[in-house]
Amino acid sequence: MNRDTQLQAVRSRKEPWDIVVVGGGATGVGIALDAASRGLSVALFEQSDFGKGTSSRSTKLVHGGVRYLAQGNISLVREALYERAVLLRNAPHLVHRLGFVIPATSLAAGAWYRMGIGVYDLLAGSERIGGSRWLTAAETLKALPGLRTDQARAAILFYDGQFDDSRLLIGLACTAASLGAVLLNYMPVTSFLS
């Protein structure tokens, strides 16, 4: 994505764009990519670095929404698990599995967590990225050495995804450009013409 080429494309354009996107974060770049992939003419303008705003403050997690499971939102969890699997397939160089340990201060709490994570694994089906398992008190202390021994009755280990959000965004921007979109950063939009 050469800036001079992108600037020249804007300067030399005589016809209106099908779509002009203001903002080069995840949503803006996603819109530009989708529109360009459908054959629309697209110009995207970002006032700073691509992905500098909200997109740079993500959790870096590609999770299946385990907390939504506790709220009973099964359809959202399934959708998130599906999208996690898509990212793992499409960008294995940017997404990897990450283990999480949930300590339980009682066996009852541990059993409750184990049941919830078991449902999470079932919902992931063949897209599971690592089997969850019960950790003994000794295994819990080994995994979380700073935990007080009276807090380490047991734990659950489960896996979710982690990704490089900045690299993914730049990859999507480059793909949009390869499909004909014009993307310019450090190009603030200060007004609109009617």
KEKE-3310 file (N, C-alpha, C; in steps of 0.2 Angstrom, whole numbers, plus 5000, padded with zeros to 4 digits):
npx = (5004:5006:5008:5009:5004:4991:4987:4988:4977:4966:4967:4966:4954:4939:4925:4912:4914:4908:4907:4912:4923:4925:4937:4949:4949:4945:4931:4929:4939:4935:4923:4927:4935:4924:4916:4924:4927:4915:4915:4913:4918:4929:4934:4944:4947:4958:4962:4974:4985:4981:4970:4972:4964:4950:4951:4965:4964:4960:4956:4964:4960:4952:4939:4927:4916:4914:4909:4897:4890:4887:4877:4867:4866:4867:4866:4874:4887:4889:4890:4901:4911:4911:4916:4929:4935:4935:4944:4955:4958:4959:4969:4981:4994:4993:4984:4983:4981:4977:4980:4969:4967:4956:4954:4947:4939:4933:4927:4914:4913:4922:4917:4906:4912:4918:4908:4902:4912:4913:4901:4904:4915:4908:4899:4908:4912:4919:4927:4935:4949:4957:4957:4947:4952:4952:4961:4972:4975:4989:4993:4987:4993:5006:5003:4999:5008:5008:4997:4988:4990:4978:4968:4969:4961:4957:4957:4951:4957:4956:4955:4956:4957:4970:4975:4985:4980:4983:4992:4983:4973:4981:4984:4971:4968:4978:4973:4961:4965:4972:4961:4956:4952:4955:4965:4969:4979:4983:4975:4964:4946:4938:4927:4911:4906:4891)
npy = (4994:5009:5025:5037:5032:5030:5043:5049:5042:5047:5061:5060:5055:5057:5054:5052:5043:5026:5023:5032:5030:5036:5035:5024:5012:4996:4994:5003:4999:4986:4988:4995:4984:4975:4982:4984:4971:4968:4975:4988:5006:5013:5024:5027:5037:5041:5050:5048:5035:5019:5010:5016:5022:5016:5003:5000:4997:4985:4969:4960:4947:4933:4927:4915:4920:4916:4922:4926:4914:4912:4921:4915:4917:4908:4908:4919:4915:4903:4909:4918:4908:4901:4912:4914:4902:4904:4914:4908:4899:4907:4916:4910:4914:4925:4922:4913:4899:4902:4898:4898:4900:4896:4899:4890:4892:4883:4866:4865:4877:4875:4864:4869:4879:4870:4863:4873:4877:4865:4864:4875:4870:4859:4867:4873:4862:4853:4863:4866:4872:4867:4855:4858:4856:4849:4855:4850:4855:4856:4857:4869:4878:4877:4882:4895:4903:4914:4913:4912:4898:4894:4898:4889:4877:4870:4871:4876:4873:4881:4885:4899:4911:4921:4936:4946:4961:4973:4969:4961:4971:4979:4969:4967:4980:4981:4970:4976:4986:4980:4975:4986:4997:5013:5019:5030:5036:5048:5058:5069:5071:5085:5092:5091:5090:5095)
npz = (5000:4994:4999:4990:4978:4983:4986:4974:4967:4973:4970:4956:4953:4945:4946:4958:4973:4977:4990:5004:5018:5034:5045:5051:5059:5066:5062:5051:5042:5040:5034:5022:5016:5014:5005:4994:4991:4985:4973:4974:4973:4984:4996:5010:5024:5037:5051:5059:5064:5056:5065:5078:5087:5097:5092:5095:5108:5112:5120:5115:5114:5106:5110:5115:5122:5135:5147:5143:5143:5156:5157:5150:5137:5124:5110:5106:5112:5104:5091:5093:5096:5084:5075:5081:5077:5063:5062:5068:5058:5046:5049:5055:5058:5066:5076:5091:5103:5120:5137:5151:5169:5181:5197:5211:5226:5233:5233:5228:5221:5211:5205:5199:5190:5182:5176:5169:5160:5154:5146:5138:5131:5124:5116:5108:5100:5087:5084:5095:5104:5113:5126:5141:5158:5175:5188:5201:5218:5220:5207:5203:5211:5206:5193:5196:5205:5214:5221:5236:5247:5254:5245:5235:5232:5221:5203:5186:5170:5155:5137:5126:5113:5107:5099:5087:5086:5079:5068:5062:5058:5049:5039:5034:5029:5019:5011:5007:5000:4989:4983:4977:4985:4991:5003:5016:5028:5041:5036:5039:5039:5037:5033:5024:5008:4999)
capx = (5000:5010:5004:5009:4999:4984:4985:4986:4971:4961:4968:4965:4947:4934:4919:4911:4916:4902:4907:4918:4923:4929:4939:4952:4949:4942:4925:4930:4943:4931:4918:4931:4936:4918:4913:4929:4926:4909:4916:4912:4923:4929:4940:4944:4951:4959:4966:4980:4987:4976:4969:4975:4959:4947:4954:4971:4963:4956:4958:4968:4957:4947:4936:4920:4911:4913:4905:4890:4887:4884:4871:4863:4866:4870:4867:4880:4892:4890:4892:4908:4915:4912:4920:4935:4937:4936:4950:4961:4959:4961:4975:4985:5000:4991:4980:4985:4977:4980:4977:4967:4966:4951:4955:4941:4941:4929:4926:4908:4914:4926:4912:4901:4916:4920:4901:4901:4917:4912:4896:4908:4919:4903:4897:4914:4912:4925:4932:4938:4956:4961:4952:4948:4953:4952:4968:4972:4978:4996:4994:4984:4999:5011:5001:4998:5013:5007:4990:4989:4988:4971:4964:4971:4958:4957:4956:4949:4961:4953:4958:4953:4961:4973:4978:4988:4975:4986:4994:4977:4970:4985:4982:4964:4968:4981:4968:4956:4969:4973:4954:4954:4950:4960:4965:4974:4980:4985:4971:4958:4941:4937:4920:4908:4903:4885)
capy = (5000:5015:5032:5041:5029:5031:5050:5050:5039:5052:5067:5060:5053:5062:5052:5051:5036:5023:5023:5035:5028:5040:5031:5018:5007:4989:4994:5006:4995:4980:4991:4996:4978:4972:4985:4983:4964:4968:4978:4995:5010:5014:5028:5027:5042:5041:5056:5046:5029:5015:5007:5020:5023:5010:4996:4998:4995:4978:4964:4955:4940:4931:4922:4912:4923:4912:4926:4926:4908:4912:4925:4911:4919:4902:4909:4923:4911:4899:4914:4920:4902:4900:4917:4912:4896:4907:4918:4903:4896:4912:4920:4906:4917:4930:4920:4907:4898:4904:4895:4902:4896:4899:4895:4889:4892:4877:4861:4866:4882:4871:4859:4874:4881:4864:4862:4879:4876:4859:4867:4879:4865:4856:4872:4873:4856:4851:4869:4867:4873:4864:4853:4860:4851:4850:4856:4849:4861:4857:4860:4876:4882:4878:4887:4902:4903:4919:4912:4909:4891:4893:4899:4885:4871:4867:4876:4874:4876:4881:4888:4903:4913:4928:4938:4952:4965:4978:4966:4959:4976:4981:4964:4968:4986:4979:4966:4980:4990:4975:4974:4992:5002:5018:5020:5035:5038:5055:5062:5070:5074:5091:5094:5087:5094:5093)
capz = (5000:4993:5000:4984:4974:4986:4985:4967:4965:4976:4966:4949:4952:4942:4948:4965:4976:4979:4997:5008:5025:5038:5051:5049:5064:5064:5059:5045:5037:5038:5029:5016:5013:5012:5000:4989:4988:4981:4967:4974:4973:4991:4999:5017:5027:5044:5054:5062:5062:5056:5071:5083:5092:5100:5090:5098:5115:5113:5125:5111:5115:5102:5114:5113:5126:5141:5152:5141:5145:5163:5157:5147:5130:5121:5103:5106:5113:5098:5086:5095:5095:5076:5073:5084:5073:5057:5063:5069:5051:5041:5051:5060:5060:5070:5082:5094:5109:5127:5143:5157:5175:5186:5204:5215:5233:5236:5228:5225:5216:5206:5201:5195:5185:5178:5172:5164:5155:5150:5141:5133:5126:5120:5111:5103:5096:5083:5084:5102:5103:5119:5131:5148:5163:5182:5191:5208:5222:5219:5200:5203:5214:5201:5187:5199:5211:5219:5225:5243:5248:5256:5240:5230:5233:5214:5197:5180:5165:5148:5132:5121:5108:5108:5092:5086:5083:5075:5062:5058:5055:5043:5034:5031:5025:5013:5007:5004:4995:4984:4979:4974:4989:4992:5011:5017:5035:5042:5031:5042:5036:5041:5031:5019:5002:4998)
cpx = (5005:5006:5004:5004:4992:4982:4984:4979:4965:4961:4965:4957:4942:4927:4918:4912:4909:4902:4913:4917:4927:4930:4942:4954:4946:4936:4926:4934:4939:4925:4921:4932:4930:4916:4918:4928:4920:4909:4915:4918:4923:4935:4939:4949:4952:4964:4973:4982:4981:4976:4971:4970:4956:4950:4961:4970:4959:4959:4964:4966:4952:4944:4929:4915:4909:4908:4898:4886:4884:4878:4866:4862:4870:4871:4873:4886:4894:4893:4900:4913:4917:4917:4928:4938:4939:4943:4956:4963:4962:4968:4979:4992:4999:4987:4983:4981:4981:4976:4975:4965:4961:4951:4948:4943:4937:4928:4919:4909:4918:4922:4908:4905:4917:4913:4901:4906:4916:4906:4900:4912:4914:4900:4902:4914:4919:4930:4935:4945:4960:4956:4953:4949:4953:4959:4968:4975:4985:4997:4992:4990:5005:5009:5000:5002:5011:5001:4992:4986:4981:4966:4965:4967:4958:4956:4953:4954:4957:4956:4954:4958:4964:4976:4981:4984:4978:4988:4988:4973:4974:4984:4976:4964:4972:4977:4963:4959:4970:4966:4952:4953:4956:4959:4971:4974:4983:4981:4964:4952:4938:4930:4918:4906:4896:4884)
cpy = (5006:5021:5036:5039:5030:5038:5051:5047:5044:5058:5066:5057:5058:5060:5051:5044:5033:5024:5027:5033:5033:5036:5025:5013:5000:4989:4997:5002:4989:4982:4992:4989:4974:4975:4984:4976:4963:4972:4986:4999:5013:5019:5028:5032:5041:5046:5054:5039:5024:5011:5010:5021:5017:5004:4995:4996:4989:4974:4960:4948:4939:4925:4920:4915:4919:4916:4926:4920:4908:4916:4921:4913:4914:4904:4914:4919:4906:4903:4916:4914:4901:4906:4916:4907:4899:4910:4913:4900:4901:4915:4916:4909:4923:4928:4913:4905:4900:4901:4900:4898:4900:4896:4895:4888:4886:4872:4862:4872:4879:4867:4864:4877:4876:4863:4867:4878:4870:4860:4871:4875:4861:4861:4873:4867:4854:4857:4871:4868:4871:4861:4856:4855:4853:4850:4854:4855:4862:4859:4867:4880:4883:4882:4894:4902:4908:4918:4909:4902:4889:4895:4894:4878:4867:4873:4872:4877:4876:4885:4893:4906:4920:4930:4945:4957:4970:4975:4963:4965:4979:4976:4965:4975:4984:4975:4971:4984:4986:4974:4981:4998:5007:5020:5025:5037:5045:5060:5064:5073:5079:5094:5090:5092:5091:5092)
cpz = (5000:4994:4994:4979:4976:4985:4978:4964:4968:4972:4959:4948:4950:4944:4955:4967:4977:4987:5000:5015:5029:5045:5049:5055:5061:5060:5052:5040:5035:5033:5022:5012:5010:5005:4993:4986:4984:4975:4968:4975:4980:4992:5006:5019:5034:5046:5057:5059:5061:5062:5078:5089:5096:5098:5093:5106:5116:5118:5122:5112:5109:5106:5112:5117:5132:5146:5150:5142:5151:5163:5153:5139:5125:5113:5102:5107:5107:5092:5087:5094:5088:5073:5075:5079:5066:5057:5064:5062:5046:5043:5057:5063:5065:5076:5085:5101:5115:5132:5148:5163:5179:5192:5207:5222:5237:5231:5224:5219:5210:5202:5197:5189:5180:5173:5167:5158:5151:5145:5136:5128:5122:5115:5106:5098:5093:5083:5091:5101:5109:5124:5138:5152:5170:5184:5199:5212:5221:5211:5199:5206:5209:5195:5190:5205:5216:5223:5232:5243:5250:5251:5234:5231:5226:5209:5191:5175:5158:5143:5128:5117:5109:5101:5093:5082:5078:5068:5058:5055:5049:5038:5031:5027:5019:5008:5003:4999:4988:4980:4976:4978:4990:5000:5012:5025:5035:5036:5034:5038:5040:5039:5026:5014:5001:4990)
residu = (MET:ASN:ARG:ASP:THR:GLN:LEU:GLN:ALA:VAL:ARG:SER:ARG:LYS:GLU:PRO:TRP:ASP:ILE:VAL:VAL:VAL:GLY:GLY:GLY:ALA:THR:GLY:VAL:GLY:ILE:ALA:LEU:ASP:ALA:ALA:SER:ARG:GLY:LEU:SER:VAL:ALA:LEU:PHE:GLU:GLN:SER:ASP:PHE:GLY:LYS:GLY:THR:SER:SER:ARG:SER:THR:LYS:LEU:VAL:HIS:GLY:GLY:VAL:ARG:TYR:LEU:ALA:GLN:GLY:ASN:ILE:SER:LEU:VAL:ARG:GLU:ALA:LEU:TYR:GLU:ARG:ALA:VAL:LEU:LEU:ARG:ASN:ALA:PRO:HIS:LEU:VAL:HIS:ARG:LEU:GLY:PHE:VAL:ILE:PRO:ALA:THR:SER:LEU:ALA:ALA:GLY:ALA:TRP:TYR:ARG:MET:GLY:ILE:GLY:VAL:TYR:ASP:LEU:LEU:ALA:GLY:SER:GLU:ARG:ILE:GLY:GLY:SER:ARG:TRP:LEU:THR:ALA:ALA:GLU:THR:LEU:LYS:ALA:LEU:PRO:GLY:LEU:ARG:THR:ASP:GLN:ALA:ARG:ALA:ALA:ILE:LEU:PHE:TYR:ASP:GLY:GLN:PHE:ASP:ASP:SER:ARG:LEU:LEU:ILE:GLY:LEU:ALA:CYS:THR:ALA:ALA:SER:LEU:GLY:ALA:VAL:LEU:LEU:ASN:TYR:MET:PRO:VAL:THR:SER:PHE:LEU:SER)
# end
